[in-house]
Amino acid sequence: MSKFQISRRGLLKSSAVMGAGLAAPTIFTSSAWAAAYTNEPMGSTVTLGFNVPQTGAYADEGADELRAYQLAVAVRVYAPSEFEYSPQGARA
């Protein structure tokens, strides 16, 4: 039976080398597939998705959140300069 002893430092070094070896292919090929992984909108429309509860005990709160999101998007898209934020009590 052979004595195979590995030190803690040796284990850490070999783990780091193995990790770098496994990550190397993704580092070198990431730029080749970068266009496929971006979430860049194409065209003149953008689709927004909001994850809100629509059933169960939290359906009422979810409906309120959805209306708030829809209002925020409408204000931002259709009249961004009319609804500027000003702290309460601030004078223009």
C-alpha positions as CSV (number, residue, x, y, z in Angstrom):
1,M,0.0,0.0,0.0
2,S,1.4,3.3,-1.0
3,K,1.4,6.3,1.2
4,F,-0.4,9.1,-0.6
5,Q,-0.4,12.2,1.5
6,I,-1.5,15.6,0.3
7,S,-1.2,18.7,2.2
8,R,-3.8,21.4,2.6
9,R,-1.8,23.7,0.5
10,G,-1.4,21.2,-2.2
11,L,-5.2,20.5,-2.2
12,L,-5.9,24.2,-2.5
13,K,-3.4,24.6,-5.3
14,S,-4.8,21.7,-7.3
15,S,-8.3,22.9,-6.8
16,A,-7.5,26.3,-8.1
17,V,-5.8,24.9,-11.1
18,M,-8.7,22.6,-11.8
19,G,-11.2,25.4,-11.4
20,A,-9.2,27.6,-13.8
21,G,-9.0,24.8,-16.3
22,L,-12.8,24.3,-16.2
23,A,-13.5,28.0,-16.5
24,A,-11.0,28.6,-19.3
25,P,-13.3,27.5,-22.2
26,T,-16.1,29.7,-21.0
27,I,-13.8,32.7,-20.7
28,F,-12.4,32.3,-24.2
29,T,-15.7,31.5,-26.0
30,S,-17.9,34.0,-24.1
31,S,-17.3,36.8,-26.7
32,A,-18.4,34.5,-29.5
33,W,-21.8,34.0,-28.0
34,A,-22.3,37.4,-26.4
35,A,-24.9,38.6,-28.8
36,A,-27.1,35.6,-28.0
37,Y,-27.1,36.2,-24.3
38,T,-27.9,39.9,-24.2
39,N,-31.3,41.2,-23.3
40,E,-31.2,44.0,-25.8
41,P,-34.6,45.1,-27.1
42,M,-34.9,44.8,-30.9
43,G,-37.2,47.2,-32.8
44,S,-39.3,50.0,-31.4
45,T,-41.2,48.1,-28.7
46,V,-40.2,46.7,-25.3
47,T,-42.1,44.1,-23.4
48,L,-42.0,44.4,-19.6
49,G,-43.0,41.5,-17.4
50,F,-44.0,41.9,-13.7
51,N,-44.2,39.0,-11.4
52,V,-47.2,39.7,-9.1
53,P,-49.5,37.3,-7.2
54,Q,-52.9,37.0,-9.0
55,T,-54.5,34.2,-7.0
56,G,-54.6,33.2,-3.4
57,A,-54.3,35.2,-0.2
58,Y,-52.1,37.9,-1.8
59,A,-54.2,38.5,-5.0
60,D,-55.5,41.9,-3.8
61,E,-52.0,43.2,-3.1
62,G,-50.8,41.8,-6.4
63,A,-53.6,43.6,-8.3
64,D,-52.5,46.9,-6.5
65,E,-48.9,46.3,-7.4
66,L,-49.8,45.6,-11.0
67,R,-51.8,48.8,-11.3
68,A,-48.9,50.7,-9.7
69,Y,-46.5,49.3,-12.3
70,Q,-48.8,50.1,-15.1
71,L,-49.2,53.7,-13.9
72,A,-45.5,54.1,-13.5
73,V,-44.8,52.8,-17.0
74,A,-47.6,55.0,-18.4
75,V,-46.3,58.1,-16.7
76,R,-42.7,57.4,-17.7
77,V,-43.5,56.7,-21.3
78,Y,-46.3,59.1,-22.1
79,A,-45.6,62.2,-20.0
80,P,-42.1,62.0,-18.4
81,S,-41.7,65.8,-18.0
82,E,-45.1,66.4,-16.5
83,F,-44.7,64.2,-13.5
84,E,-41.3,65.1,-12.1
85,Y,-40.5,64.1,-8.6
86,S,-40.2,66.8,-6.0
87,P,-39.8,66.2,-2.3
88,Q,-42.8,67.2,-0.1
89,G,-42.5,70.8,1.0
90,A,-39.9,71.7,-1.6
91,R,-40.6,75.0,-3.4
92,A,-40.0,75.5,-7.0
